[in-house]
Amino acid sequence: MEMPNGSSKNVMELFRLDGRRALITGGAKGLGRVIAQALAEAGADVAIASRTLADCKKTANEIANSTGRHAAGFAVDVTKRDEMQKLRKEVESTLGPVDILVNNAGINIRGPIEELSETDFNDVISTNLTAPFLCSQAFGPPMCERGWGRLINLGSIMSVIALSARAPYASSKAGVLGLTRVLALEWATKGVTVNAICPGPFATDMNKQLLNDPAKYQDFVSRIPMGRWGELSEIGGVAVFLASDAASFITGSALFVDGGWTAQ
Ligand SMILES: NC(=O)c1ccc[n+]([C@@H]2O[C@H](COP(=O)([O-])OP(=O)(O)OC[C@H]3O[C@@H](n4cnc5c(N)ncnc54)[C@H](OP(=O)(O)O)[C@@H]3O)[C@@H](O)[C@H]2O)c1
């Protein structure tokens, strides 16, 4: 097993990810894309996977061109166990074994509980919670065997607080925090850390509805002590930190990137 971190290194070197390989689910756009770009800028080769292969390949090309790292796109529906196993084989044969898994793919279906169907609820749970379980099951044990790994799950402020009309999403993201803590315990002695990034609101496709509604947008701003939404660029460094040797003694934690929302 490697040393927990390169303690003889200059502190800034601890943040480097040279020689690491990262898989980012849902990495073609939104927060996942920013995370993939940041991990590559820190030195990692990156695999980008979602249901839309063309988007993944395009993003991978742009990341490879701007960073000089290897980057490749893969098609996967993260809710399907057999596709996950296939993805693992494809990524390993293209880039090598995955050291850093970012469970980022996610969806949100909003509405009061009277109007939501069981299918709505199950779709959100299977993408946001079951898929991180399946993906961790596919990629975590090989990390344990190699004695080094990083799992980063995308939680949300709704892992710990509630908003009306978010029953499926808040349930899934609370579950993600539970999953994060359990896996952290299971792999604590294996050199594999498991943590969550819990963002507040960021302007991505997932939030189009809110972004197109000035009243709802402002309502969110009024709940954020910093008085603004997050900038996409503000998520990248958080992922690099958790993926790096600088975070070698952090496991089972949640890092809130929310302008102070959950501090209140
Ligand atoms: N934006 C925010 O304010 C915010 C706040 C807190 C937490 N988060 C979390 O951050 C993560 C990223 O959110 P985002 O805002 O960047 O979302 P986004 O822009 O809508 O991107 C979601 C990504 O997930 C992929 N995806 C969805 N379902 C999938 C499936 N079944 N299989 C494979 N890929 C799938 C999408 O690609 P395809 O549709 O092409 O498959 C897309 O690449 C999510 O987990 C979200 O819950 C976001």
The ligand as an ORCA input file, in Angstrom:
! r2SCAN-3c Opt
* xyz 0 1
  N     -26.754     22.085    -10.151
  C     -26.970     22.176     -8.854
  O     -27.348     23.237     -8.353
  C     -26.744     21.005     -7.958
  C     -26.879     21.200     -6.571
  C     -26.666     20.122     -5.714
  C     -26.321     18.893     -6.224
  N     -26.197     18.738     -7.580
  C     -25.834     17.398     -8.062
  O     -24.713     17.497     -8.916
  C     -24.781     16.468     -9.914
  C     -24.660     17.108    -11.294
  O     -25.749     18.001    -11.466
  P     -25.818     19.058    -12.655
  O     -26.576     20.203    -12.141
  O     -24.472     19.254    -13.242
  O     -26.771     18.273    -13.670
  P     -26.917     18.335    -15.266
  O     -26.239     19.536    -15.831
  O     -28.358     18.128    -15.531
  O     -26.082     17.042    -15.723
  C     -26.473     15.772    -15.306
  C     -25.584     14.749    -15.976
  O     -25.987     13.440    -15.549
  C     -26.138     12.606    -16.687
  N     -27.120     11.555    -16.401
  C     -28.396     11.702    -15.971
  N     -28.995     10.497    -15.863
  C     -28.061      9.573    -16.236
  C     -28.066      8.158    -16.355
  N     -29.161      7.410    -16.064
  N     -26.940      7.537    -16.759
  C     -25.827      8.254    -17.067
  N     -25.761      9.588    -16.982
  C     -26.879     10.243    -16.580
  C     -26.576     13.566    -17.804
  O     -26.257     13.061    -19.095
  P     -27.302     12.312    -20.064
  O     -28.669     12.916    -19.808
  O     -26.770     12.576    -21.412
  O     -27.216     10.880    -19.670
  C     -25.696     14.783    -17.492
  O     -24.416     14.602    -18.062
  C     -26.121     15.757     -9.684
  O     -25.909     14.598     -8.908
  C     -26.927     16.774     -8.913
  O     -27.935     16.193     -8.144
  C     -26.406     19.750     -8.448
*
